[in-house]
Amino acid sequence: MNNSITFQKELLGVQGDLLRFAYKLTSDHEEANDLLQETSLKALDNEDKYAPDTNFKGWMYTIMRNIFINNYRKVVRDQTFIDHLNLPQDSGFDCTESAYDLKEMHRIVNALPREYKIPFSMHVSGFKYREIAEKLGLPLGTVKSRIFFTRQKLQQELKDFV
């Protein structure tokens, strides 16, 4: 039980840092709070998987980053599904703002050179780094750095996009 109390204290102690990181990822206060809450719940659900005497903060950042990426992939998948439906504008389906946001993200990604656009698109589609490297015949580090560069570019271009 003592480990559980320590775990909860550590979790409470990193909430401020996690909220700042969530805001950096989302650039939206409400989404950052939602991401923080989802991350905290996931950490509590997986408390048994945390190894004491390891970097707790790093573990929490990894959980948050993975949730953010999975949520982004879900948005892209959902948007693709909506695109295939070809809904008329007066259908009452209220997705104009999020569709505009996604179009802006697609515009930024599509403006990148192919060597950055293709690995990033594959990663967002669910391919693992290793799979992308194999399919494109590139070293794993090159794939990771290109995806990282594309994420940085998206964050930079969308920082004022609120």
Solvent accessible surface area in square Angstrom, and as a share of the most:
residue,aa,sasa,rsa
1,M,186,0.83
2,N,114,0.58
3,N,108,0.55
4,S,26,0.17
5,I,83,0.42
6,T,63,0.37
7,F,7,0.03
8,Q,86,0.38
9,K,138,0.58
10,E,64,0.28
11,L,12,0.06
12,L,132,0.66
13,G,62,0.60
14,V,17,0.10
15,Q,44,0.20
16,G,36,0.35
17,D,38,0.20
18,L,0,0.00
19,L,67,0.33
20,R,156,0.57
21,F,47,0.20
22,A,0,0.00
23,Y,86,0.33
24,K,144,0.61
25,L,25,0.12
26,T,26,0.15
27,S,30,0.19
28,D,45,0.23
29,H,129,0.58
30,E,137,0.61
31,E,99,0.44
32,A,1,0.00
33,N,76,0.39
34,D,90,0.47
35,L,7,0.04
36,L,23,0.12
37,Q,114,0.50
38,E,76,0.34
39,T,0,0.00
40,S,16,0.11
41,L,100,0.50
42,K,98,0.41
43,A,0,0.00
44,L,72,0.36
45,D,115,0.60
46,N,30,0.15
47,E,45,0.20
48,D,124,0.64
49,K,146,0.62
50,Y,26,0.10
51,A,54,0.42
52,P,83,0.52
53,D,153,0.79
54,T,78,0.45
55,N,107,0.55
56,F,11,0.05
57,K,81,0.34
58,G,26,0.25
59,W,59,0.21
60,M,0,0.00
61,Y,61,0.23
62,T,55,0.32
63,I,19,0.10
64,M,0,0.00
65,R,103,0.37
66,N,63,0.32
67,I,11,0.06
68,F,54,0.23
69,I,24,0.12
70,N,81,0.41
71,N,58,0.30
72,Y,38,0.14
73,R,35,0.13
74,K,107,0.45
75,V,70,0.40
76,V,24,0.14
77,R,146,0.53
78,D,62,0.32
79,Q,17,0.08
80,T,63,0.37
81,F,128,0.53
82,I,33,0.17
83,D,82,0.42
84,H,140,0.62
85,L,86,0.43
86,N,126,0.65
87,L,71,0.35
88,P,84,0.53
89,Q,191,0.85
90,D,129,0.67
91,S,51,0.33
92,G,72,0.69
93,F,104,0.44
94,D,136,0.71
95,C,28,0.17
96,T,106,0.62
97,E,139,0.63
98,S,55,0.35
99,A,16,0.13
100,Y,129,0.49
101,D,49,0.25
102,L,6,0.03
103,K,136,0.58
104,E,32,0.14
105,M,34,0.15
106,H,82,0.37
107,R,130,0.47
108,I,6,0.03
109,V,11,0.07
110,N,90,0.46
111,A,78,0.61
112,L,15,0.08
113,P,68,0.43
114,R,166,0.61
115,E,80,0.36
116,Y,55,0.21
117,K,50,0.21
118,I,50,0.25
119,P,2,0.01
120,F,9,0.04
121,S,50,0.32
122,M,28,0.12
123,H,13,0.06
124,V,15,0.09
125,S,81,0.52
126,G,35,0.34
127,F,67,0.28
128,K,125,0.53
129,Y,64,0.24
130,R,148,0.54
131,E,74,0.33
132,I,0,0.00
133,A,9,0.07
134,E,125,0.56
135,K,130,0.55
136,L,67,0.33
137,G,66,0.64
138,L,48,0.24
139,P,91,0.57
140,L,54,0.27
141,G,48,0.46
142,T,38,0.22
143,V,0,0.00
144,K,91,0.39
145,S,63,0.41
146,R,54,0.20
147,I,1,0.00
148,F,121,0.50
149,F,89,0.37
150,T,0,0.00
151,R,56,0.20
152,Q,82,0.36
153,K,60,0.26
154,L,15,0.07
155,Q,65,0.29
156,Q,108,0.48
157,E,77,0.35
158,L,29,0.15
159,K,126,0.53
160,D,123,0.64
161,F,68,0.28
162,V,141,0.81
